[in-house]
Amino acid sequence: MDEALALVRERDPHGPGPGAPLAATGADAPASMRRPAGREDTRAPAPDGTAEKRSPAAGSSKHGARDEAMPWSEARTVAERAARSVSRREPVGVPLEAALGLVLAAPLTALTDLPSFDTSAMDGWAVAGPGPWDVREEGILAGHAEHAPLGDGEAVRIATGARVPPGATAVLRSEHGHTDDKGRLAGPRAAGSARAGGTATLVHGQDIRPRGQECHSGDRLLPLGTQVTPAVLGLAAAAGYDDLTVLPRPRAEVLVLGDELLTGGAPRDGLIRDALGPMLPPWLRALGADVVAVRRLGDDAEALYRAITSSTADLIVTTGGTASGPVDHVHPTLRRAVAELLVDGVKVRPGHPMLLARLREDQHLVGLPGNPLAAVSGLLTLAEPLLRILGGRTETEPCTQVLSDSVHGHPHDTRLIPVSVRGDHAVPLHYNGPAMLRGIAAADALAVVPPGGARPGQELELLDLPWPWVG
């Protein structure tokens, strides 16, 4: 099974806390799991019985030794580089409601002045010249055609957003105006006027949004590469757009491997529930992918080969099968498909047997370990940077947070542990073993723990969880 060596005995006797994992490689490991200390061999042997050579892009010459696994940060860089090597993806036009989360493939340019006419910013009266004013009987509502011009000393009731009539010099707010015993409107004193009407000053142009205040037709509102947020949708609609030119979502396909997986009911008879089938598609969508298919293949090498070679997705994600057991078919299948192995093992816990392969110039495969939290680690290490670059999104500035408690580290590898953010501290969560989801389900982020661990008060990088984009 994937990550057999990452099965842990927690140091906390009261439950699986953030203690350091102990690799099950020695006498404490079951006989079927025992291997020499060091990184487990995650690749199937080559057909001739020799150790398979790694491709130059993978950064090593032999498979199996711990120090040949790729450092965590380097693996993320390789995934980004792999995505940048893909030919430019053709932009598409989509309706506004379908553009949320995508990236503009062309600058957003104003199609009109905003506002496109002088507009009242408040409910009140449009007035011409200094007061008091004679008030016209009819009022002006938003959405109505242009009103007749006002003469000096005239006023008309006006609603917020309505077109200001020609000749108006200001808008007098409802709360600032009053009528005298002759029915004439009075209000604040106009600037430069000696006529009575309050203590405040009514400034020329007050509470009028002039035409083109926000932008003029042809102005660039947002640059190419801007991610479409709800606010961007609102701006585009206000500027007159019905559709936006965007980069399409990368298409992803999920292949769930393993004969031991149940799709319903409680675990029984040595079988376990499939957690990755329900979890990965929405997580991939949250990372910007369009999940086109989820297929359950069991432990069938021929079915895996057919699925990989027939897929038209930009990214194929497999679950499990990345180790070197008798039913771990990912490595042999990639060799058979003449894939280029870019990452084969990463110095990270959980998730070290993850891999990244290039199938074609424009198609990649991310092999995730079968244990759920290890799969999350692989998803954020390799799939996230790949999908981010393919989708045209820019990387946000790294977020850091101070640890509230110490975290035991792996002697050689980075650790990714679920944390809860409380105020200005990141609190390490229990239940962070490779097969556990209880910690990540309650987490706000994953903390990146360097080899050797971290102490209270130490700042660590946090990997944000992209839940706002789930939909």
C-alpha positions as CSV (number, residue, x, y, z in Angstrom):
1,M,0.0,0.0,0.0
2,D,1.1,3.6,-0.6
3,E,3.0,5.2,2.2
4,A,3.3,2.0,4.2
5,L,6.5,3.5,5.7
6,A,4.6,6.5,6.8
7,L,2.3,4.6,9.2
8,V,3.0,6.3,12.5
9,R,3.0,5.8,16.2
10,E,2.1,9.1,17.8
11,R,4.1,10.2,20.8
12,D,1.0,11.6,22.5
13,P,-0.5,8.6,24.4
14,H,-3.9,10.3,24.5
15,G,-4.4,10.5,20.7
16,P,-2.7,11.2,17.4
17,G,-1.4,14.7,18.0
18,P,1.3,16.6,16.2
19,G,4.1,14.3,17.4
20,A,6.8,13.2,15.1
21,P,6.0,10.2,12.9
22,L,8.2,7.1,13.3
23,A,8.9,5.3,10.0
24,A,7.8,1.7,10.2
25,T,11.0,0.3,8.8
26,G,12.6,-1.6,11.6
27,A,11.6,-4.4,14.0
28,D,8.4,-2.6,14.9
29,A,7.1,-2.8,11.4
30,P,5.0,-5.8,10.2
31,A,7.1,-8.3,8.3
32,S,5.4,-7.4,5.0
33,M,6.4,-3.7,5.5
34,R,10.0,-4.0,6.7
35,R,12.6,-2.5,4.5
36,P,16.0,-1.0,5.1
37,A,15.9,2.4,6.8
38,G,15.6,5.3,4.4
39,R,13.3,6.3,1.6
40,E,11.0,3.5,0.4
41,D,11.3,2.4,-3.2
42,T,8.3,3.8,-4.9
43,R,9.1,2.6,-8.4
44,A,8.4,-0.8,-9.9
45,P,11.6,-2.6,-11.1
46,A,12.6,-2.2,-14.7
47,P,11.8,-5.1,-17.0
48,D,15.5,-6.1,-17.1
49,G,15.6,-6.2,-13.3
50,T,17.9,-3.2,-12.9
51,A,16.9,0.0,-11.2
52,E,15.2,2.3,-13.7
53,K,17.0,5.5,-14.5
54,R,15.2,8.8,-13.7
55,S,14.7,11.3,-16.5
56,P,17.0,14.3,-16.3
57,A,14.1,16.5,-15.4
58,A,13.5,14.4,-12.3
59,G,16.8,15.6,-10.9
60,S,18.3,12.2,-10.0
61,S,20.1,9.2,-11.6
62,K,18.8,6.3,-9.6
63,H,15.7,5.3,-7.9
64,G,15.2,4.3,-4.3
65,A,17.6,6.3,-2.1
66,R,16.2,8.9,0.2
67,D,18.6,11.6,-0.9
68,E,17.4,11.1,-4.5
69,A,13.9,12.3,-3.7
70,M,13.2,15.9,-4.8
71,P,13.0,18.6,-2.1
72,W,9.4,19.9,-1.6
73,S,9.9,23.4,-2.9
74,E,11.8,22.1,-5.9
75,A,9.0,19.8,-6.8
76,R,6.6,22.7,-6.8
77,T,8.9,24.6,-9.1
78,V,9.2,21.7,-11.5
79,A,5.3,21.5,-11.6
80,E,5.2,25.2,-12.5
81,R,7.9,24.8,-15.1
82,A,6.0,21.9,-16.7
83,A,2.8,24.0,-17.0
84,R,4.7,26.9,-18.6
85,S,6.1,24.5,-21.2
86,V,2.6,23.9,-22.5
87,S,1.7,25.9,-25.7
88,R,-0.5,28.9,-25.0
89,R,-4.1,27.8,-24.5
90,E,-6.7,29.5,-26.7
91,P,-8.9,32.0,-25.0
92,V,-12.7,31.5,-25.0
93,G,-15.6,33.9,-24.7
94,V,-18.1,33.0,-21.9
95,P,-21.2,34.6,-20.4
96,L,-20.5,36.7,-17.3
97,E,-22.1,34.1,-15.0
98,A,-19.7,31.4,-16.2
99,A,-16.5,33.5,-15.8
100,L,-16.2,33.5,-12.0
101,G,-12.8,32.2,-11.0
102,L,-11.3,32.3,-14.5
103,V,-8.6,34.7,-15.7
104,L,-9.0,37.5,-18.2
105,A,-7.3,36.7,-21.5
106,A,-7.8,40.3,-22.7
107,P,-7.8,43.6,-20.9
108,L,-11.2,44.8,-19.7
109,T,-11.8,48.1,-21.5
110,A,-14.7,50.5,-20.8
111,L,-17.3,50.3,-23.5
112,T,-18.9,53.6,-22.2
113,D,-18.4,56.4,-19.8
114,L,-19.2,55.5,-16.2
115,P,-21.5,56.9,-15.3
116,S,-22.8,57.5,-18.8
117,F,-24.7,60.7,-17.7
118,D,-24.7,63.1,-14.7
119,T,-26.3,61.2,-11.9
120,S,-27.7,62.1,-8.5
121,A,-25.7,60.5,-5.7
122,M,-28.5,61.0,-3.1
123,D,-32.2,61.3,-2.7
124,G,-33.2,64.9,-2.5
125,W,-33.7,67.9,-4.9
126,A,-31.8,68.9,-8.0
127,V,-31.4,72.6,-7.6
128,A,-30.2,75.4,-10.0
129,G,-28.4,78.3,-8.5
130,P,-28.7,79.6,-4.9
131,G,-31.8,79.0,-2.8
132,P,-34.5,79.3,-1.9
133,W,-36.0,77.5,-4.9
134,D,-39.4,77.0,-6.5
135,V,-40.1,73.3,-6.6
136,R,-41.6,71.7,-9.7
137,E,-44.5,69.4,-9.1
138,E,-43.1,66.4,-11.0
139,G,-40.1,64.4,-9.7
140,I,-37.3,62.5,-11.4
141,L,-36.8,58.8,-10.9
142,A,-33.9,56.5,-11.9
143,G,-34.3,55.1,-15.3
144,H,-36.4,57.9,-16.7
145,A,-35.5,60.0,-19.8
146,E,-33.8,63.4,-19.5
147,H,-35.9,66.0,-17.6
148,A,-36.5,69.5,-18.9
149,P,-33.7,72.0,-18.0
150,L,-33.9,73.8,-14.7
151,G,-33.8,77.6,-14.6
152,D,-32.0,79.6,-11.9
153,G,-33.9,79.4,-8.6
154,E,-35.8,76.1,-9.6
155,A,-35.6,72.7,-8.0
156,V,-37.1,69.3,-8.7
157,R,-37.4,66.1,-6.5
158,I,-34.8,63.5,-7.6
159,A,-34.0,59.9,-6.6
160,T,-30.6,58.3,-6.2
161,G,-29.2,57.2,-9.6
162,A,-31.6,59.4,-11.6
163,R,-30.3,61.6,-14.5
164,V,-29.6,65.1,-13.3
165,P,-31.5,67.6,-15.4
166,P,-29.6,70.2,-17.5
167,G,-29.0,73.4,-15.6
168,A,-28.8,71.8,-12.2
169,T,-25.8,73.0,-10.1
170,A,-26.1,70.6,-7.1
171,V,-28.3,68.0,-5.4
172,L,-29.7,69.1,-2.0
173,R,-30.1,66.0,0.2
174,S,-33.5,65.3,1.6
175,E,-32.3,65.7,5.2
176,H,-30.8,69.1,4.5
177,G,-33.8,70.7,2.8
178,H,-37.2,72.1,4.1
179,T,-40.0,74.2,2.7
180,D,-41.0,77.5,4.2
181,D,-44.6,78.8,4.8
182,K,-44.7,79.8,1.1
183,G,-43.9,76.4,-0.1
184,R,-40.5,77.3,-1.3
185,L,-37.5,75.0,-0.7
186,A,-34.7,76.2,1.5
187,G,-31.5,74.5,2.5
188,P,-27.8,75.2,3.2
189,R,-26.4,78.5,2.0
190,A,-24.9,78.3,-1.4
191,A,-21.2,79.1,-1.6
192,G,-20.8,82.8,-2.3
193,S,-24.4,83.6,-1.7
194,A,-25.8,85.8,1.1
195,R,-29.3,84.3,0.9
196,A,-30.5,82.5,4.0
197,G,-31.1,78.8,4.2
198,G,-29.1,77.1,6.9
199,T,-25.6,77.1,8.3
200,A,-23.9,74.6,6.0
201,T,-22.6,75.4,2.5
202,L,-24.1,73.9,-0.6
203,V,-21.1,73.5,-3.0
204,H,-21.4,73.6,-6.7
205,G,-21.7,70.1,-8.0
206,Q,-22.4,68.6,-4.6
207,D,-23.8,65.0,-4.6
208,I,-23.7,64.9,-8.4
209,R,-21.7,62.1,-10.0
210,P,-20.5,63.6,-13.3
211,R,-20.4,61.7,-16.5
212,G,-17.1,59.8,-16.8
213,Q,-16.3,60.2,-13.1
214,E,-15.2,56.5,-12.8
215,C,-13.9,56.0,-16.4
216,H,-14.3,57.2,-19.9
217,S,-15.0,55.0,-22.9
218,G,-11.8,53.2,-24.0
219,D,-10.2,53.4,-20.6
220,R,-8.4,50.2,-19.5
221,L,-10.2,49.0,-16.4
222,L,-8.3,45.8,-15.6
223,P,-5.3,44.2,-17.2
224,L,-5.0,40.8,-18.9
225,G,-4.4,38.1,-16.3
226,T,-6.8,39.5,-13.7
227,Q,-8.8,36.8,-11.9
228,V,-12.5,37.2,-12.2
229,T,-14.0,37.8,-8.8
230,P,-17.6,38.8,-8.0
231,A,-16.5,42.5,-8.0
232,V,-14.9,42.0,-11.5
233,L,-18.2,40.6,-12.7
234,G,-20.0,43.7,-11.4
235,L,-17.6,46.1,-13.0
236,A,-17.8,44.2,-16.3
237,A,-21.6,44.4,-16.2
238,A,-21.6,48.1,-15.3
239,A,-19.2,48.7,-18.2
240,G,-21.6,47.1,-20.7
241,Y,-20.2,43.5,-21.0
242,D,-22.4,40.4,-21.6
243,D,-19.4,38.1,-22.2
244,L,-15.8,38.0,-21.1
245,T,-12.7,36.7,-22.9
246,V,-11.0,34.3,-20.5
247,L,-8.6,31.4,-20.4
248,P,-10.5,28.2,-20.2
249,R,-10.3,26.0,-17.1
250,P,-7.7,23.2,-17.4
251,R,-9.6,19.9,-17.9
252,A,-8.9,17.3,-15.3
253,E,-9.8,13.6,-15.1
254,V,-9.6,11.5,-11.9
255,L,-8.7,7.8,-12.0
256,V,-9.5,6.1,-8.7
257,L,-7.4,2.9,-8.3
258,G,-7.7,0.0,-5.8
259,D,-9.8,-3.1,-5.5
260,E,-10.2,-2.5,-1.7
261,L,-12.4,0.6,-2.1
262,L,-16.1,0.7,-1.4
263,T,-18.4,3.4,-2.8
264,G,-21.1,3.1,-0.1
265,G,-21.7,1.9,3.4
266,A,-19.4,1.3,6.3
267,P,-16.0,-0.4,5.9
268,R,-16.3,-4.2,6.1
269,D,-14.5,-7.5,5.3
270,G,-11.1,-5.8,4.8
271,L,-12.6,-3.2,2.4
272,I,-12.5,0.5,3.1
273,R,-14.6,3.5,1.9
274,D,-13.2,5.5,-1.0
275,A,-12.6,9.0,0.5
276,L,-10.7,10.3,-2.5
277,G,-13.4,9.8,-5.1
278,P,-15.8,12.2,-3.3
279,M,-13.0,14.6,-2.2
280,L,-10.7,15.2,-5.2
281,P,-13.2,16.4,-7.8
282,P,-14.5,19.4,-5.8
283,W,-10.9,20.1,-4.5
284,L,-9.7,20.2,-8.1
285,R,-12.5,22.5,-9.1
286,A,-11.5,24.8,-6.2
287,L,-8.0,24.8,-7.7
288,G,-9.4,26.0,-11.0
289,A,-9.9,22.7,-12.9
290,D,-12.9,21.5,-14.9
291,V,-13.3,17.9,-13.8
292,V,-14.5,16.1,-16.9
293,A,-14.6,12.5,-15.6
294,V,-14.1,10.4,-12.4
295,R,-13.4,6.8,-13.2
296,R,-13.0,3.9,-10.8
297,L,-10.6,1.3,-12.3
298,G,-9.6,-1.0,-9.4
299,D,-6.2,-2.6,-9.6
300,D,-6.3,-3.3,-13.4
301,A,-3.1,-2.4,-15.2
302,E,-4.7,-2.8,-18.7
303,A,-7.6,-0.6,-17.8
304,L,-5.2,2.0,-16.4
305,Y,-3.2,2.0,-19.6
306,R,-6.3,2.4,-21.7
307,A,-7.6,5.2,-19.5
308,I,-4.4,7.2,-19.6
309,T,-3.7,6.8,-23.3
310,S,-7.3,7.6,-24.3
311,S,-7.7,10.7,-22.1
312,T,-8.0,14.1,-23.6
313,A,-7.7,16.0,-20.3
314,D,-5.0,18.5,-19.6
315,L,-4.3,16.8,-16.3
316,I,-4.9,13.2,-15.2
317,V,-4.9,12.6,-11.5
318,T,-4.5,9.0,-10.2
319,T,-5.0,7.9,-6.6
320,G,-2.8,5.1,-5.2
321,G,-0.6,2.7,-7.0
322,T,2.6,4.9,-6.9
323,A,4.6,2.5,-4.8
324,S,6.2,-0.8,-5.9
325,G,3.8,-3.4,-4.6
326,P,2.3,-6.2,-6.8
327,V,-0.8,-4.2,-7.7
328,D,0.9,-0.7,-7.9
329,H,0.6,-0.2,-11.7
330,V,1.3,3.5,-12.2
331,H,5.1,3.4,-12.8
332,P,4.9,0.4,-15.2
333,T,2.0,2.0,-17.1
334,L,3.9,5.3,-17.4
335,R,6.9,3.4,-18.9
336,R,4.6,1.6,-21.3
337,A,3.0,4.9,-22.3
338,V,6.6,6.3,-22.9
339,A,5.9,9.1,-20.4
340,E,8.6,11.5,-19.1
341,L,8.9,11.3,-15.4
342,L,9.5,14.8,-14.0
343,V,9.0,14.2,-10.3
344,D,9.3,10.7,-8.8
345,G,9.1,11.1,-5.0
346,V,9.3,14.2,-2.9
347,K,10.9,14.9,0.4
348,V,7.7,15.6,2.2
349,R,5.5,13.9,4.8
350,P,2.9,12.8,4.2
351,G,2.9,12.1,0.5
352,H,6.5,11.3,-0.4
353,P,5.6,8.7,-3.2
354,M,3.8,11.3,-5.3
355,L,4.9,11.8,-8.9
356,L,4.5,14.1,-11.9
357,A,4.8,12.8,-15.5
358,R,4.5,14.4,-18.9
359,L,2.4,12.3,-21.2
360,R,2.4,14.7,-24.2
361,E,3.5,18.3,-24.6
362,D,0.1,19.5,-23.4
363,Q,-0.9,16.7,-21.0
364,H,0.4,15.8,-17.6
365,L,-0.3,13.2,-14.9
366,V,-0.1,13.7,-11.2
367,G,0.1,10.4,-9.3
368,L,-1.2,10.8,-5.7
369,P,-0.6,8.4,-2.9
370,G,-3.6,6.4,-1.8
371,N,-3.7,7.6,1.8
372,P,-6.1,10.5,2.0
373,L,-4.0,13.2,3.8
374,A,-1.0,12.1,1.7
375,A,-3.1,12.6,-1.4
376,V,-4.0,16.1,-0.2
377,S,-0.2,16.8,0.2
378,G,0.4,15.6,-3.4
379,L,-2.5,17.7,-4.6
380,L,-1.1,20.9,-3.1
381,T,2.5,20.1,-4.0
382,L,2.1,19.2,-7.6
383,A,-1.4,19.7,-8.9
384,E,-2.0,23.2,-7.5
385,P,1.0,24.9,-9.2
386,L,0.3,23.1,-12.4
387,L,-3.3,24.1,-12.5
388,R,-2.5,27.6,-11.4
389,I,-0.1,28.2,-14.3
390,L,-2.3,26.5,-16.9
391,G,-5.3,28.6,-15.7
392,G,-3.2,31.8,-16.1
393,R,-3.5,32.7,-12.4
394,T,-0.6,34.4,-10.5
395,E,0.7,33.1,-7.3
396,T,-0.3,35.0,-4.2
397,E,2.3,36.2,-1.8
398,P,3.2,33.5,0.7
399,C,1.2,33.7,3.9
400,T,3.0,33.1,7.1
401,Q,1.8,32.6,10.7
402,V,3.3,32.2,14.1
403,L,3.0,28.7,15.6
404,S,1.3,28.4,19.0
405,D,2.9,25.1,19.8
406,S,6.0,23.1,18.8
407,V,5.7,20.7,15.9
408,H,8.0,17.6,15.6
409,G,9.7,17.4,12.3
410,H,11.0,14.7,10.1
411,P,14.8,14.5,10.2
412,H,15.2,14.9,6.4
413,D,11.8,15.8,4.9
414,T,9.4,18.7,4.9
415,R,6.1,18.1,6.8
416,L,2.7,19.4,5.9
417,I,0.4,19.5,8.9
418,P,-3.2,20.8,9.3
419,V,-3.5,23.9,11.4
420,S,-6.3,26.1,12.7
421,V,-5.7,29.9,12.6
422,R,-6.7,31.5,15.8
423,G,-6.0,35.2,16.0
424,D,-2.4,35.7,15.1
425,H,-1.3,32.1,15.7
426,A,-1.5,28.8,13.8
427,V,-2.5,26.0,16.1
428,P,-1.3,22.5,15.0
429,L,-4.1,20.0,14.9
430,H,-4.2,16.4,15.9
431,Y,-5.1,13.5,13.6
432,N,-2.4,14.4,11.0
433,G,-1.3,10.9,10.0
434,P,-1.2,10.1,6.3
435,A,-4.4,8.1,6.3
436,M,-6.4,10.6,8.4
437,L,-8.8,13.3,7.3
438,R,-10.1,14.4,10.7
439,G,-7.4,17.1,11.0
440,I,-7.6,18.6,7.5
441,A,-11.4,18.6,7.8
442,A,-11.1,21.1,10.7
443,A,-8.2,23.0,9.3
444,D,-7.8,26.5,7.9
445,A,-4.5,25.7,6.2
446,L,-1.5,23.4,6.0
447,A,1.7,24.6,7.7
448,V,5.0,23.9,6.0
449,V,7.2,22.5,8.7
450,P,11.0,22.3,7.8
451,P,13.1,19.3,8.5
452,G,13.8,19.1,12.2
453,G,10.5,20.6,13.2
454,A,9.4,24.0,14.5
455,R,9.2,25.7,17.9
456,P,6.5,27.9,19.4
457,G,6.6,31.4,18.1
458,Q,8.3,30.4,14.8
459,E,6.8,31.7,11.6
460,L,5.9,29.1,9.1
461,E,4.5,29.3,5.6
462,L,0.8,28.3,5.3
463,L,-0.8,26.7,2.3
464,D,-4.2,28.2,2.0
465,L,-7.2,26.0,1.4
466,P,-9.2,27.2,-1.6
467,W,-12.7,26.8,-0.3
468,P,-14.1,30.2,-1.5
469,W,-13.9,28.9,-5.0
470,V,-15.8,25.7,-4.5
471,G,-19.0,25.8,-6.5
